[in-house]
């Protein structure tokens, strides 16, 4: 944190300064449009994060940078065959903050289909999964309290 812990070392002030410089000078994209696609038999069920959904498939992000994240929940539509590959593709169209150029960034991931649960989670990002689970629980609790 950046609290005034009274340590007298000035560490919090230096950290606050570094964080402010990073936030104010980092590369950003504006007017971004994101779409996640998946192989036949899979589909994006929903997205979760801070954004507006333009259509069933597109996510509008007013600003995007390296610190932003969202979750795309994938569901099975059809049975997948063991040993085959499935692919996921994430495409982001955005305007650069320096120069105002329209760019597209595409990431593709291909994974083998498996019925062994341990293989599913072997390469998974556990922090991202926990963040997603906790966020879902918090959002669910907010709705129940209303």
N, CA, C and O atoms as a GROMACS GRO file, in nm:
protein
  584
    1UNK      N    1   0.081  -0.119   0.000
    1UNK     CA    2   0.000   0.000   0.000
    1UNK      C    3   0.085   0.125   0.000
    1UNK      O    4   0.208   0.118   0.000
    2UNK      N    5   0.018   0.238   0.000
    2UNK     CA    6   0.085   0.368  -0.001
    2UNK      C    7   0.060   0.444   0.128
    2UNK      O    8   0.080   0.566   0.135
    3UNK      N    9   0.015   0.372   0.232
    3UNK     CA   10  -0.020   0.438   0.356
    3UNK      C   11   0.099   0.501   0.426
    3UNK      O   12   0.214   0.466   0.398
    4UNK      N   13   0.072   0.593   0.515
    4UNK     CA   14   0.179   0.661   0.589
    4UNK      C   15   0.213   0.583   0.714
    4UNK      O   16   0.179   0.625   0.824
    5UNK      N   17   0.280   0.470   0.697
    5UNK     CA   18   0.309   0.381   0.807
    5UNK      C   19   0.403   0.439   0.911
    5UNK      O   20   0.429   0.373   1.012
    6UNK      N   21   0.455   0.557   0.891
    6UNK     CA   22   0.539   0.619   0.992
    6UNK      C   23   0.677   0.559   1.001
    6UNK      O   24   0.748   0.581   1.099
    7UNK      N   25   0.718   0.483   0.899
    7UNK     CA   26   0.850   0.420   0.902
    7UNK      C   27   0.962   0.521   0.884
    7UNK      O   28   1.076   0.493   0.922
    8UNK      N   29   0.933   0.637   0.827
    8UNK     CA   30   1.033   0.740   0.812
    8UNK      C   31   1.132   0.716   0.699
    8UNK      O   32   1.215   0.803   0.671
    9UNK      N   33   1.125   0.599   0.632
    9UNK     CA   34   1.221   0.568   0.528
    9UNK      C   35   1.189   0.629   0.393
    9UNK      O   36   1.274   0.628   0.304
   10UNK      N   37   1.070   0.682   0.376
   10UNK     CA   38   1.032   0.741   0.248
   10UNK      C   39   0.999   0.638   0.141
   10UNK      O   40   0.979   0.675   0.026
   11UNK      N   41   0.993   0.510   0.177
   11UNK     CA   42   0.964   0.405   0.080
   11UNK      C   43   0.828   0.419   0.016
   11UNK      O   44   0.813   0.400  -0.105
   12UNK      N   45   0.728   0.454   0.096
   12UNK     CA   46   0.594   0.470   0.043
   12UNK      C   47   0.589   0.586  -0.056
   12UNK      O   48   0.522   0.576  -0.159
   13UNK      N   49   0.658   0.695  -0.025
   13UNK     CA   50   0.660   0.809  -0.116
   13UNK      C   51   0.725   0.776  -0.248
   13UNK      O   52   0.677   0.818  -0.354
   14UNK      N   53   0.833   0.701  -0.244
   14UNK     CA   54   0.901   0.659  -0.368
   14UNK      C   55   0.812   0.566  -0.449
   14UNK      O   56   0.803   0.577  -0.572
   15UNK      N   57   0.747   0.476  -0.380
   15UNK     CA   58   0.659   0.382  -0.450
   15UNK      C   59   0.541   0.457  -0.512
   15UNK      O   60   0.505   0.431  -0.627
   16UNK      N   61   0.483   0.549  -0.438
   16UNK     CA   62   0.372   0.629  -0.491
   16UNK      C   63   0.418   0.706  -0.615
   16UNK      O   64   0.348   0.710  -0.715
   17UNK      N   65   0.536   0.765  -0.608
   17UNK     CA   66   0.590   0.840  -0.722
   17UNK      C   67   0.607   0.749  -0.843
   17UNK      O   68   0.567   0.785  -0.954
   18UNK      N   69   0.667   0.630  -0.823
   18UNK     CA   70   0.686   0.534  -0.933
   18UNK      C   71   0.552   0.492  -0.994
   18UNK      O   72   0.537   0.486  -1.116
   19UNK      N   73   0.455   0.464  -0.906
   19UNK     CA   74   0.324   0.421  -0.954
   19UNK      C   75   0.256   0.532  -1.034
   19UNK      O   76   0.196   0.505  -1.139
   20UNK      N   77   0.264   0.655  -0.987
   20UNK     CA   78   0.204   0.768  -1.060
   20UNK      C   79   0.271   0.789  -1.195
   20UNK      O   80   0.202   0.810  -1.295
   21UNK      N   81   0.403   0.783  -1.199
   21UNK     CA   82   0.475   0.798  -1.326
   21UNK      C   83   0.430   0.690  -1.423
   21UNK      O   84   0.405   0.718  -1.540
   22UNK      N   85   0.421   0.566  -1.376
   22UNK     CA   86   0.378   0.455  -1.462
   22UNK      C   87   0.238   0.476  -1.515
   22UNK      O   88   0.214   0.461  -1.635
   23UNK      N   89   0.145   0.512  -1.429
   23UNK     CA   90   0.006   0.529  -1.471
   23UNK      C   91  -0.007   0.644  -1.571
   23UNK      O   92  -0.084   0.635  -1.666
   24UNK      N   93   0.068   0.751  -1.550
   24UNK     CA   94   0.054   0.869  -1.635
   24UNK      C   95   0.133   0.861  -1.765
   24UNK      O   96   0.106   0.937  -1.858
   25UNK      N   97   0.231   0.771  -1.774
   25UNK     CA   98   0.315   0.767  -1.894
   25UNK      C   99   0.305   0.635  -1.971
   25UNK      O  100   0.365   0.624  -2.078
   26UNK      N  101   0.234   0.537  -1.921
   26UNK     CA  102   0.227   0.407  -1.990
   26UNK      C  103   0.152   0.420  -2.124
   26UNK      O  104   0.066   0.506  -2.142
   27UNK      N  105   0.188   0.332  -2.214
   27UNK     CA  106   0.120   0.326  -2.343
   27UNK      C  107  -0.023   0.279  -2.321
   27UNK      O  108  -0.047   0.186  -2.245
   28UNK      N  109  -0.117   0.344  -2.388
   28UNK     CA  110  -0.257   0.308  -2.377
   28UNK      C  111  -0.319   0.300  -2.515
   28UNK      O  112  -0.269   0.359  -2.611
   29UNK      N  113  -0.427   0.227  -2.523
   29UNK     CA  114  -0.507   0.222  -2.644
   29UNK      C  115  -0.644   0.278  -2.612
   29UNK      O  116  -0.695   0.262  -2.502
   30UNK      N  117  -0.703   0.345  -2.710
   30UNK     CA  118  -0.836   0.404  -2.691
   30UNK      C  119  -0.933   0.348  -2.793
   30UNK      O  120  -0.893   0.295  -2.897
   31UNK      N  121  -1.063   0.360  -2.763
   31UNK     CA  122  -1.169   0.314  -2.852
   31UNK      C  123  -1.143   0.171  -2.898
   31UNK      O  124  -1.145   0.141  -3.017
   32UNK      N  125  -1.120   0.084  -2.802
   32UNK     CA  126  -1.084  -0.055  -2.833
   32UNK      C  127  -1.208  -0.142  -2.849
   32UNK      O  128  -1.311  -0.121  -2.786
   33UNK      N  129  -1.193  -0.239  -2.936
   33UNK     CA  130  -1.298  -0.338  -2.961
   33UNK      C  131  -1.231  -0.475  -2.954
   33UNK      O  132  -1.133  -0.499  -3.025
   34UNK      N  133  -1.282  -0.564  -2.870
   34UNK     CA  134  -1.221  -0.694  -2.849
   34UNK      C  135  -1.319  -0.804  -2.886
   34UNK      O  136  -1.439  -0.796  -2.859
   35UNK      N  137  -1.265  -0.909  -2.948
   35UNK     CA  138  -1.347  -1.026  -2.979
   35UNK      C  139  -1.264  -1.151  -2.952
   35UNK      O  140  -1.147  -1.158  -2.990
   36UNK      N  141  -1.324  -1.249  -2.885
   36UNK     CA  142  -1.261  -1.379  -2.862
   36UNK      C  143  -1.338  -1.482  -2.944
   36UNK      O  144  -1.461  -1.489  -2.939
   37UNK      N  145  -1.263  -1.561  -3.019
   37UNK     CA  146  -1.324  -1.668  -3.098
   37UNK      C  147  -1.264  -1.801  -3.054
   37UNK      O  148  -1.154  -1.806  -2.999
   38UNK      N  149  -1.340  -1.909  -3.079
   38UNK     CA  150  -1.294  -2.043  -3.041
   38UNK      C  151  -1.327  -2.142  -3.151
   38UNK      O  152  -1.411  -2.116  -3.237
   39UNK      N  153  -1.260  -2.256  -3.147
   39UNK     CA  154  -1.282  -2.363  -3.245
   39UNK      C  155  -1.428  -2.410  -3.242
   39UNK      O  156  -1.503  -2.384  -3.148
   40UNK      N  157  -1.463  -2.480  -3.348
   40UNK     CA  158  -1.596  -2.542  -3.356
   40UNK      C  159  -1.616  -2.631  -3.234
   40UNK      O  160  -1.524  -2.702  -3.193
   41UNK      N  161  -1.734  -2.627  -3.177
   41UNK     CA  162  -1.764  -2.705  -3.058
   41UNK      C  163  -1.750  -2.626  -2.929
   41UNK      O  164  -1.792  -2.672  -2.823
   42UNK      N  165  -1.690  -2.507  -2.937
   42UNK     CA  166  -1.673  -2.419  -2.822
   42UNK      C  167  -1.729  -2.281  -2.856
   42UNK      O  168  -1.733  -2.242  -2.973
   43UNK      N  169  -1.773  -2.209  -2.754
   43UNK     CA  170  -1.818  -2.072  -2.777
   43UNK      C  171  -1.798  -1.989  -2.650
   43UNK      O  172  -1.795  -2.042  -2.539
   44UNK      N  173  -1.786  -1.859  -2.669
   44UNK     CA  174  -1.776  -1.768  -2.555
   44UNK      C  175  -1.916  -1.756  -2.496
   44UNK      O  176  -2.009  -1.710  -2.563
   45UNK      N  177  -1.930  -1.795  -2.371
   45UNK     CA  178  -2.059  -1.789  -2.303
   45UNK      C  179  -2.087  -1.649  -2.253
   45UNK      O  180  -2.199  -1.598  -2.266
   46UNK      N  181  -1.984  -1.586  -2.194
   46UNK     CA  182  -2.000  -1.451  -2.141
   46UNK      C  183  -1.863  -1.392  -2.112
   46UNK      O  184  -1.763  -1.463  -2.103
   47UNK      N  185  -1.862  -1.261  -2.098
   47UNK     CA  186  -1.741  -1.189  -2.059
   47UNK      C  187  -1.766  -1.128  -1.922
   47UNK      O  188  -1.879  -1.094  -1.887
   48UNK      N  189  -1.660  -1.113  -1.844
   48UNK     CA  190  -1.670  -1.045  -1.715
   48UNK      C  191  -1.554  -0.948  -1.703
   48UNK      O  192  -1.440  -0.984  -1.732
   49UNK      N  193  -1.583  -0.826  -1.660
   49UNK     CA  194  -1.482  -0.723  -1.644
   49UNK      C  195  -1.546  -0.585  -1.651
   49UNK      O  196  -1.668  -0.572  -1.643
   50UNK      N  197  -1.464  -0.482  -1.664
   50UNK     CA  198  -1.513  -0.344  -1.671
   50UNK      C  199  -1.514  -0.300  -1.817
   50UNK      O  200  -1.412  -0.257  -1.871
   51UNK      N  201  -1.629  -0.312  -1.880
   51UNK     CA  202  -1.643  -0.280  -2.021
   51UNK      C  203  -1.791  -0.277  -2.056
   51UNK      O  204  -1.877  -0.301  -1.971
   52UNK      N  205  -1.820  -0.246  -2.182
   52UNK     CA  206  -1.956  -0.247  -2.233
   52UNK      C  207  -1.963  -0.350  -2.345
   52UNK      O  208  -1.874  -0.354  -2.430
   53UNK      N  209  -2.064  -0.433  -2.346
   53UNK     CA  210  -2.080  -0.532  -2.452
   53UNK      C  211  -2.160  -0.467  -2.565
   53UNK      O  212  -2.276  -0.431  -2.547
   54UNK      N  213  -2.095  -0.453  -2.682
   54UNK     CA  214  -2.160  -0.391  -2.798
   54UNK      C  215  -2.258  -0.488  -2.862
   54UNK      O  216  -2.374  -0.454  -2.884
   55UNK      N  217  -2.211  -0.609  -2.890
   55UNK     CA  218  -2.294  -0.715  -2.946
   55UNK      C  219  -2.267  -0.839  -2.863
   55UNK      O  220  -2.194  -0.835  -2.765
   56UNK      N  221  -2.327  -0.947  -2.904
   56UNK     CA  222  -2.308  -1.074  -2.833
   56UNK      C  223  -2.161  -1.117  -2.835
   56UNK      O  224  -2.116  -1.189  -2.745
   57UNK      N  225  -2.086  -1.073  -2.938
   57UNK     CA  226  -1.949  -1.120  -2.955
   57UNK      C  227  -1.842  -1.014  -2.929
   57UNK      O  228  -1.725  -1.049  -2.910
   58UNK      N  229  -1.878  -0.886  -2.927
   58UNK     CA  230  -1.780  -0.778  -2.918
   58UNK      C  231  -1.785  -0.707  -2.784
   58UNK      O  232  -1.892  -0.686  -2.727
   59UNK      N  233  -1.668  -0.670  -2.735
   59UNK     CA  234  -1.655  -0.597  -2.609
   59UNK      C  235  -1.594  -0.461  -2.640
   59UNK      O  236  -1.490  -0.453  -2.706
   60UNK      N  237  -1.657  -0.353  -2.594
   60UNK     CA  238  -1.605  -0.217  -2.609
   60UNK      C  239  -1.526  -0.178  -2.486
   60UNK      O  240  -1.574  -0.191  -2.374
   61UNK      N  241  -1.404  -0.131  -2.507
   61UNK     CA  242  -1.319  -0.085  -2.398
   61UNK      C  243  -1.279   0.059  -2.430
   61UNK      O  244  -1.207   0.082  -2.528
   62UNK      N  245  -1.324   0.156  -2.351
   62UNK     CA  246  -1.288   0.296  -2.380
   62UNK      C  247  -1.138   0.320  -2.375
   62UNK      O  248  -1.085   0.401  -2.450
   63UNK      N  249  -1.069   0.249  -2.285
   63UNK     CA  250  -0.924   0.260  -2.274
   63UNK      C  251  -0.870   0.123  -2.233
   63UNK      O  252  -0.934   0.050  -2.156
   64UNK      N  253  -0.753   0.089  -2.285
   64UNK     CA  254  -0.692  -0.040  -2.253
   64UNK      C  255  -0.541  -0.020  -2.239
   64UNK      O  256  -0.480   0.056  -2.314
   65UNK      N  257  -0.484  -0.089  -2.141
   65UNK     CA  258  -0.338  -0.085  -2.120
   65UNK      C  259  -0.296  -0.220  -2.064
   65UNK      O  260  -0.378  -0.310  -2.049
   66UNK      N  261  -0.170  -0.234  -2.034
   66UNK     CA  262  -0.114  -0.362  -1.989
   66UNK      C  263  -0.170  -0.407  -1.854
   66UNK      O  264  -0.154  -0.524  -1.818
   67UNK      N  265  -0.233  -0.318  -1.778
   67UNK     CA  266  -0.284  -0.354  -1.646
   67UNK      C  267  -0.432  -0.393  -1.648
   67UNK      O  268  -0.486  -0.430  -1.543
   68UNK      N  269  -0.497  -0.385  -1.760
   68UNK     CA  270  -0.640  -0.419  -1.770
   68UNK      C  271  -0.656  -0.568  -1.794
   68UNK      O  272  -0.570  -0.632  -1.855
   69UNK      N  273  -0.766  -0.622  -1.747
   69UNK     CA  274  -0.794  -0.763  -1.771
   69UNK      C  275  -0.944  -0.785  -1.780
   69UNK      O  276  -1.023  -0.706  -1.729
   70UNK      N  277  -0.981  -0.893  -1.845
   70UNK     CA  278  -1.120  -0.937  -1.847
   70UNK      C  279  -1.118  -1.087  -1.859
   70UNK      O  280  -1.015  -1.147  -1.888
   71UNK      N  281  -1.233  -1.149  -1.837
   71UNK     CA  282  -1.244  -1.294  -1.842
   71UNK      C  283  -1.345  -1.330  -1.950
   71UNK      O  284  -1.453  -1.272  -1.956
   72UNK      N  285  -1.308  -1.424  -2.035
   72UNK     CA  286  -1.402  -1.480  -2.134
   72UNK      C  287  -1.431  -1.623  -2.089
   72UNK      O  288  -1.341  -1.707  -2.084
   73UNK      N  289  -1.556  -1.650  -2.056
   73UNK     CA  290  -1.596  -1.785  -2.014
   73UNK      C  291  -1.632  -1.864  -2.139
   73UNK      O  292  -1.716  -1.823  -2.218
   74UNK      N  293  -1.567  -1.980  -2.155
   74UNK     CA  294  -1.587  -2.065  -2.272
   74UNK      C  295  -1.672  -2.184  -2.230
   74UNK      O  296  -1.652  -2.242  -2.123
   75UNK      N  297  -1.768  -2.222  -2.316
   75UNK     CA  298  -1.850  -2.340  -2.286
   75UNK      C  299  -1.848  -2.435  -2.405
   75UNK      O  300  -1.823  -2.396  -2.519
   76UNK      N  301  -1.876  -2.563  -2.375
   76UNK     CA  302  -1.886  -2.666  -2.479
   76UNK      C  303  -2.022  -2.654  -2.547
   76UNK      O  304  -2.125  -2.646  -2.480
   77UNK      N  305  -2.022  -2.655  -2.678
   77UNK     CA  306  -2.147  -2.668  -2.754
   77UNK      C  307  -2.160  -2.813  -2.802
   77UNK      O  308  -2.270  -2.869  -2.804
   78UNK      N  309  -2.048  -2.870  -2.841
   78UNK     CA  310  -2.045  -3.006  -2.896
   78UNK      C  311  -1.936  -3.086  -2.824
   78UNK      O  312  -1.852  -3.030  -2.754
   79UNK      N  313  -1.940  -3.216  -2.843
   79UNK     CA  314  -1.838  -3.302  -2.785
   79UNK      C  315  -1.706  -3.282  -2.860
   79UNK      O  316  -1.703  -3.277  -2.983
   80UNK      N  317  -1.597  -3.272  -2.785
   80UNK     CA  318  -1.465  -3.256  -2.844
   80UNK      C  319  -1.395  -3.392  -2.846
   80UNK      O  320  -1.415  -3.474  -2.756
   81UNK      N  321  -1.314  -3.416  -2.949
   81UNK     CA  322  -1.247  -3.547  -2.964
   81UNK      C  323  -1.110  -3.544  -2.898
   81UNK      O  324  -1.027  -3.457  -2.927
   82UNK      N  325  -1.087  -3.641  -2.810
   82UNK     CA  326  -0.958  -3.656  -2.742
   82UNK      C  327  -0.845  -3.663  -2.843
   82UNK      O  328  -0.855  -3.732  -2.945
   83UNK      N  329  -0.736  -3.590  -2.815
   83UNK     CA  330  -0.620  -3.592  -2.902
   83UNK      C  331  -0.620  -3.486  -3.011
   83UNK      O  332  -0.515  -3.457  -3.068
   84UNK      N  333  -0.736  -3.426  -3.040
   84UNK     CA  334  -0.740  -3.318  -3.138
   84UNK      C  335  -0.699  -3.188  -3.071
   84UNK      O  336  -0.681  -3.183  -2.949
   85UNK      N  337  -0.685  -3.083  -3.149
   85UNK     CA  338  -0.649  -2.950  -3.097
   85UNK      C  339  -0.770  -2.858  -3.105
   85UNK      O  340  -0.852  -2.869  -3.195
   86UNK      N  341  -0.779  -2.768  -3.009
   86UNK     CA  342  -0.877  -2.659  -3.016
   86UNK      C  343  -0.798  -2.529  -3.014
   86UNK      O  344  -0.688  -2.522  -2.958
   87UNK      N  345  -0.855  -2.427  -3.075
   87UNK     CA  346  -0.785  -2.299  -3.082
   87UNK      C  347  -0.873  -2.188  -3.027
   87UNK      O  348  -0.996  -2.190  -3.039
   88UNK      N  349  -0.806  -2.091  -2.967
   88UNK     CA  350  -0.872  -1.970  -2.918
   88UNK      C  351  -0.799  -1.852  -2.980
   88UNK      O  352  -0.676  -1.852  -2.991
   89UNK      N  353  -0.874  -1.752  -3.020
   89UNK     CA  354  -0.813  -1.633  -3.078
   89UNK      C  355  -0.877  -1.509  -3.017
   89UNK      O  356  -0.999  -1.497  -3.008
   90UNK      N  357  -0.791  -1.418  -2.975
   90UNK     CA  358  -0.835  -1.292  -2.917
   90UNK      C  359  -0.782  -1.180  -3.008
   90UNK      O  360  -0.662  -1.169  -3.030
   91UNK      N  361  -0.873  -1.098  -3.059
   91UNK     CA  362  -0.834  -0.988  -3.147
   91UNK      C  363  -0.877  -0.856  -3.082
   91UNK      O  364  -0.991  -0.843  -3.036
   92UNK      N  365  -0.786  -0.760  -3.078
   92UNK     CA  366  -0.811  -0.630  -3.018
   92UNK      C  367  -0.781  -0.521  -3.120
   92UNK      O  368  -0.668  -0.508  -3.167
   93UNK      N  369  -0.882  -0.444  -3.156
   93UNK     CA  370  -0.868  -0.329  -3.244
   93UNK      C  371  -0.867  -0.206  -3.155
   93UNK      O  372  -0.956  -0.190  -3.072
   94UNK      N  373  -0.768  -0.117  -3.172
   94UNK     CA  374  -0.757  -0.001  -3.084
   94UNK      C  375  -0.685   0.114  -3.154
   94UNK      O  376  -0.624   0.095  -3.259
   95UNK      N  377  -0.694   0.232  -3.094
   95UNK     CA  378  -0.623   0.351  -3.142
   95UNK      C  379  -0.509   0.378  -3.045
   95UNK      O  380  -0.531   0.382  -2.924
   96UNK      N  381  -0.388   0.398  -3.097
   96UNK     CA  382  -0.272   0.423  -3.010
   96UNK      C  383  -0.283   0.561  -2.946
   96UNK      O  384  -0.339   0.654  -3.004
   97UNK      N  385  -0.228   0.572  -2.825
   97UNK     CA  386  -0.230   0.701  -2.755
   97UNK      C  387  -0.124   0.795  -2.809
   97UNK      O  388  -0.134   0.917  -2.795
   98UNK      N  389  -0.022   0.739  -2.871
   98UNK     CA  390   0.084   0.821  -2.932
   98UNK      C  391   0.074   0.807  -3.083
   98UNK      O  392   0.114   0.704  -3.138
   99UNK      N  393   0.022   0.906  -3.149
   99UNK     CA  394   0.011   0.903  -3.294
   99UNK      C  395  -0.129   0.877  -3.347
   99UNK      O  396  -0.156   0.905  -3.463
  100UNK      N  397  -0.217   0.825  -3.266
  100UNK     CA  398  -0.355   0.804  -3.307
  100UNK      C  399  -0.375   0.703  -3.419
  100UNK      O  400  -0.470   0.715  -3.496
  101UNK      N  401  -0.286   0.604  -3.430
  101UNK     CA  402  -0.298   0.503  -3.534
  101UNK      C  403  -0.395   0.394  -3.491
  101UNK      O  404  -0.399   0.356  -3.374
  102UNK      N  405  -0.475   0.342  -3.588
  102UNK     CA  406  -0.560   0.227  -3.560
  102UNK      C  407  -0.475   0.102  -3.580
  102UNK      O  408  -0.409   0.087  -3.684
  103UNK      N  409  -0.476   0.014  -3.482
  103UNK     CA  410  -0.398  -0.110  -3.489
  103UNK      C  411  -0.484  -0.228  -3.446
  103UNK      O  412  -0.587  -0.212  -3.380
  104UNK      N  413  -0.440  -0.343  -3.487
  104UNK     CA  414  -0.506  -0.466  -3.442
  104UNK      C  415  -0.398  -0.558  -3.385
  104UNK      O  416  -0.291  -0.573  -3.444
  105UNK      N  417  -0.428  -0.617  -3.272
  105UNK     CA  418  -0.336  -0.711  -3.207
  105UNK      C  419  -0.412  -0.843  -3.194
  105UNK      O  420  -0.525  -0.846  -3.145
  106UNK      N  421  -0.349  -0.951  -3.240
  106UNK     CA  422  -0.415  -1.082  -3.241
  106UNK      C  423  -0.327  -1.182  -3.167
  106UNK      O  424  -0.207  -1.191  -3.191
  107UNK      N  425  -0.388  -1.257  -3.076
  107UNK     CA  426  -0.320  -1.366  -3.005
  107UNK      C  427  -0.398  -1.494  -3.032
  107UNK      O  428  -0.520  -1.496  -3.022
  108UNK      N  429  -0.326  -1.602  -3.065
  108UNK     CA  430  -0.389  -1.731  -3.091
  108UNK      C  431  -0.324  -1.836  -3.002
  108UNK      O  432  -0.202  -1.839  -2.986
  109UNK      N  433  -0.406  -1.921  -2.944
  109UNK     CA  434  -0.359  -2.027  -2.856
  109UNK      C  435  -0.422  -2.158  -2.901
  109UNK      O  436  -0.544  -2.167  -2.915
  110UNK      N  437  -0.339  -2.260  -2.922
  110UNK     CA  438  -0.388  -2.391  -2.961
  110UNK      C  439  -0.354  -2.489  -2.850
  110UNK      O  440  -0.241  -2.493  -2.801
  111UNK      N  441  -0.453  -2.569  -2.809
  111UNK     CA  442  -0.435  -2.662  -2.698
  111UNK      C  443  -0.489  -2.800  -2.735
  111UNK      O  444  -0.585  -2.811  -2.811
  112UNK      N  445  -0.428  -2.907  -2.681
  112UNK     CA  446  -0.480  -3.041  -2.707
  112UNK      C  447  -0.605  -3.068  -2.622
  112UNK      O  448  -0.615  -3.024  -2.508
  113UNK      N  449  -0.699  -3.141  -2.680
  113UNK     CA  450  -0.819  -3.183  -2.608
  113UNK      C  451  -0.781  -3.300  -2.520
  113UNK      O  452  -0.713  -3.392  -2.564
  114UNK      N  453  -0.826  -3.297  -2.394
  114UNK     CA  454  -0.796  -3.405  -2.300
  114UNK      C  455  -0.914  -3.428  -2.207
  114UNK      O  456  -0.993  -3.337  -2.181
  115UNK      N  457  -0.926  -3.549  -2.158
  115UNK     CA  458  -1.030  -3.581  -2.060
  115UNK      C  459  -0.970  -3.591  -1.920
  115UNK      O  460  -1.041  -3.617  -1.823
  116UNK      N  461  -0.838  -3.571  -1.909
  116UNK     CA  462  -0.769  -3.578  -1.780
  116UNK      C  463  -0.771  -3.438  -1.716
  116UNK      O  464  -0.707  -3.346  -1.767
  117UNK      N  465  -0.843  -3.424  -1.607
  117UNK     CA  466  -0.861  -3.292  -1.544
  117UNK      C  467  -0.728  -3.229  -1.505
  117UNK      O  468  -0.713  -3.107  -1.517
  118UNK      N  469  -0.632  -3.306  -1.461
  118UNK     CA  470  -0.501  -3.252  -1.424
  118UNK      C  471  -0.433  -3.183  -1.541
  118UNK      O  472  -0.364  -3.082  -1.523
  119UNK      N  473  -0.451  -3.236  -1.662
  119UNK     CA  474  -0.392  -3.174  -1.782
  119UNK      C  475  -0.458  -3.040  -1.814
  119UNK      O  476  -0.393  -2.950  -1.867
  120UNK      N  477  -0.586  -3.028  -1.782
  120UNK     CA  478  -0.658  -2.903  -1.808
  120UNK      C  479  -0.597  -2.790  -1.727
  120UNK      O  480  -0.579  -2.679  -1.778
  121UNK      N  481  -0.565  -2.816  -1.602
  121UNK     CA  482  -0.518  -2.711  -1.512
  121UNK      C  483  -0.366  -2.700  -1.503
  121UNK      O  484  -0.314  -2.609  -1.438
  122UNK      N  485  -0.293  -2.791  -1.566
  122UNK     CA  486  -0.147  -2.792  -1.556
  122UNK      C  487  -0.085  -2.659  -1.601
  122UNK      O  488   0.004  -2.608  -1.533
  123UNK      N  489  -0.130  -2.603  -1.711
  123UNK     CA  490  -0.074  -2.478  -1.761
  123UNK      C  491  -0.159  -2.357  -1.730
  123UNK      O  492  -0.137  -2.249  -1.785
  124UNK      N  493  -0.256  -2.373  -1.642
  124UNK     CA  494  -0.350  -2.265  -1.612
  124UNK      C  495  -0.288  -2.159  -1.520
  124UNK      O  496  -0.199  -2.188  -1.441
  125UNK      N  497  -0.335  -2.038  -1.532
  125UNK     CA  498  -0.293  -1.927  -1.447
  125UNK      C  499  -0.384  -1.928  -1.324
  125UNK      O  500  -0.499  -1.882  -1.330
  126UNK      N  501  -0.334  -1.981  -1.213
  126UNK     CA  502  -0.416  -1.997  -1.093
  126UNK      C  503  -0.459  -1.862  -1.034
  126UNK      O  504  -0.571  -1.850  -0.983
  127UNK      N  505  -0.371  -1.762  -1.040
  127UNK     CA  506  -0.411  -1.629  -0.990
  127UNK      C  507  -0.528  -1.574  -1.068
  127UNK      O  508  -0.620  -1.518  -1.010
  128UNK      N  509  -0.525  -1.589  -1.201
  128UNK     CA  510  -0.635  -1.540  -1.284
  128UNK      C  511  -0.764  -1.616  -1.252
  128UNK      O  512  -0.871  -1.557  -1.248
  129UNK      N  513  -0.753  -1.747  -1.231
  129UNK     CA  514  -0.871  -1.826  -1.198
  129UNK      C  515  -0.930  -1.784  -1.063
  129UNK      O  516  -1.052  -1.768  -1.051
  130UNK      N  517  -0.845  -1.766  -0.963
  130UNK     CA  518  -0.894  -1.723  -0.832
  130UNK      C  519  -0.957  -1.585  -0.840
  130UNK      O  520  -1.062  -1.561  -0.778
  131UNK      N  521  -0.896  -1.494  -0.915
  131UNK     CA  522  -0.953  -1.360  -0.932
  131UNK      C  523  -1.092  -1.371  -0.992
  131UNK      O  524  -1.185  -1.304  -0.947
  132UNK      N  525  -1.107  -1.455  -1.093
  132UNK     CA  526  -1.235  -1.472  -1.159
  132UNK      C  527  -1.340  -1.530  -1.064
  132UNK      O  528  -1.454  -1.484  -1.060
  133UNK      N  529  -1.301  -1.631  -0.987
  133UNK     CA  530  -1.393  -1.694  -0.892
  133UNK      C  531  -1.436  -1.594  -0.784
  133UNK      O  532  -1.554  -1.582  -0.754
  134UNK      N  533  -1.339  -1.524  -0.725
  134UNK     CA  534  -1.370  -1.427  -0.619
  134UNK      C  535  -1.458  -1.316  -0.673
  134UNK      O  536  -1.554  -1.275  -0.608
  135UNK      N  537  -1.427  -1.266  -0.792
  135UNK     CA  538  -1.508  -1.159  -0.851
  135UNK      C  539  -1.653  -1.206  -0.872
  135UNK      O  540  -1.747  -1.132  -0.847
  136UNK      N  541  -1.668  -1.330  -0.919
  136UNK     CA  542  -1.803  -1.385  -0.938
  136UNK      C  543  -1.879  -1.396  -0.807
  136UNK      O  544  -1.998  -1.366  -0.802
  137UNK      N  545  -1.811  -1.438  -0.702
  137UNK     CA  546  -1.875  -1.450  -0.570
  137UNK      C  547  -1.916  -1.311  -0.519
  137UNK      O  548  -2.027  -1.293  -0.468
  138UNK      N  549  -1.827  -1.213  -0.534
  138UNK     CA  550  -1.858  -1.077  -0.488
  138UNK      C  551  -1.975  -1.019  -0.566
  138UNK      O  552  -2.065  -0.960  -0.507
  139UNK      N  553  -1.975  -1.036  -0.697
  139UNK     CA  554  -2.086  -0.985  -0.778
  139UNK      C  555  -2.216  -1.055  -0.741
  139UNK      O  556  -2.321  -0.992  -0.735
  140UNK      N  557  -2.209  -1.185  -0.715
  140UNK     CA  558  -2.328  -1.259  -0.674
  140UNK      C  559  -2.379  -1.211  -0.540
  140UNK      O  560  -2.500  -1.200  -0.520
  141UNK      N  561  -2.288  -1.182  -0.446
  141UNK     CA  562  -2.328  -1.132  -0.314
  141UNK      C  563  -2.392  -0.995  -0.326
  141UNK      O  564  -2.490  -0.966  -0.258
  142UNK      N  565  -2.338  -0.908  -0.415
  142UNK     CA  566  -2.397  -0.776  -0.436
  142UNK      C  567  -2.540  -0.788  -0.485
  142UNK      O  568  -2.627  -0.714  -0.439
  143UNK      N  569  -2.566  -0.879  -0.577
  143UNK     CA  570  -2.700  -0.895  -0.633
  143UNK      C  571  -2.797  -0.947  -0.527
  143UNK      O  572  -2.913  -0.905  -0.523
  144UNK      N  573  -2.749  -1.038  -0.440
  144UNK     CA  574  -2.836  -1.093  -0.336
  144UNK      C  575  -2.872  -0.987  -0.232
  144UNK      O  576  -2.980  -0.992  -0.174
  145UNK      N  577  -2.781  -0.892  -0.209
  145UNK     CA  578  -2.807  -0.790  -0.110
  145UNK      C  579  -2.906  -0.685  -0.160
  145UNK      O  580  -2.970  -0.617  -0.080
  146UNK      N  581  -2.918  -0.671  -0.292
  146UNK     CA  582  -3.012  -0.574  -0.349
  146UNK      C  583  -3.148  -0.626  -0.334
  146UNK      O  584  -3.244  -0.560  -0.375
   0.00000   0.00000   0.00000
